[in-house]
Amino acid sequence: MNYNVIVDADGASPQQVESARHKYLEVLESHLGGESQVLACFRSWSLVKDKGAAAVHDSVNSESAAWILADGRARAEAVELLSQATRVQFLFTLR
């Protein structure tokens, strides 16, 4: 896998954090269609963030939108596993 997610959750156990990390990646990959699409959509989202939607092709905007939806869904499902946490952050990183 060419990416990872770091979960920072105050008050959560290491097991809860690992379960949430796994759930986030599972939902992201399922929603986007696998590792290659996760990478493509993340890169498109990054490009739109840097250059703006008007400066990129429609397909890049579509992949960026897919990333935003999948990331939101993955965060929502993963945070349910961190009920004891007071502050939760997810940081998606490329390796």
C-alpha positions in Angstrom: 0.0 0.0 0.0 1.4 3.4 -1.0 -0.5 5.4 1.6 -1.5 5.4 5.2 -3.7 7.2 7.6 -2.6 8.5 11.0 -5.4 8.7 13.6 -4.9 11.1 16.5 -7.7 10.5 19.1 -7.3 11.9 22.6 -8.7 9.5 25.2 -8.9 6.5 22.9 -7.0 3.3 23.5 -4.3 2.1 21.1 -6.7 -0.7 20.0 -9.5 1.7 19.3 -7.1 3.9 17.2 -5.9 0.9 15.2 -9.5 -0.3 14.6 -10.4 3.2 13.5 -7.4 3.4 11.2 -8.3 0.1 9.6 -11.9 1.0 9.2 -11.0 4.4 7.6 -8.8 2.7 5.0 -11.4 -0.1 4.4 -14.2 2.3 3.8 -12.1 4.6 1.6 -10.9 1.7 -0.6 -14.4 0.2 -0.8 -16.0 3.5 -1.8 -13.4 4.5 -4.4 -12.7 1.0 -5.8 -9.3 0.0 -4.6 -5.8 1.2 -4.0 -5.1 2.7 -7.4 -8.3 4.7 -7.3 -7.6 6.0 -3.8 -4.3 7.3 -5.0 -5.8 8.8 -8.2 -8.6 10.5 -6.3 -6.3 11.8 -3.6 -3.9 13.3 -6.1 -6.8 14.9 -8.0 -8.1 16.4 -4.8 -4.7 17.8 -4.0 -4.4 19.3 -7.5 -7.8 20.9 -7.2 -6.9 22.2 -3.8 -3.6 23.7 -5.1 -4.8 25.0 -8.5 -8.5 25.5 -8.2 -11.4 23.6 -9.9 -11.4 26.0 -12.9 -7.8 25.2 -13.7 -8.2 21.4 -14.1 -10.0 19.0 -16.4 -13.5 17.8 -15.5 -12.2 14.3 -14.8 -9.9 15.6 -12.2 -12.7 17.5 -10.6 -14.8 14.3 -10.6 -12.1 12.3 -8.9 -11.6 15.1 -6.4 -15.3 15.1 -5.6 -15.2 11.3 -5.2 -12.3 11.7 -2.8 -14.2 14.3 -0.7 -17.3 12.0 -0.4 -15.2 8.9 0.3 -13.1 10.7 2.9 -16.1 12.0 4.7 -17.8 8.6 4.8 -14.6 6.9 6.0 -14.1 9.5 8.7 -17.7 9.1 9.8 -17.6 5.4 10.1 -14.1 5.3 11.7 -15.0 7.9 14.3 -17.8 5.7 15.6 -15.1 3.3 16.9 -13.6 6.2 18.9 -16.6 7.0 21.2 -14.3 7.8 24.2 -12.1 10.2 22.3 -12.5 13.9 22.9 -10.7 15.1 19.8 -10.2 13.1 16.6 -8.1 13.8 13.6 -7.3 11.7 10.5 -4.2 12.5 8.4 -4.0 10.7 5.1 -0.3 10.4 3.9 1.5 9.0 0.9 4.5 6.8 1.4 
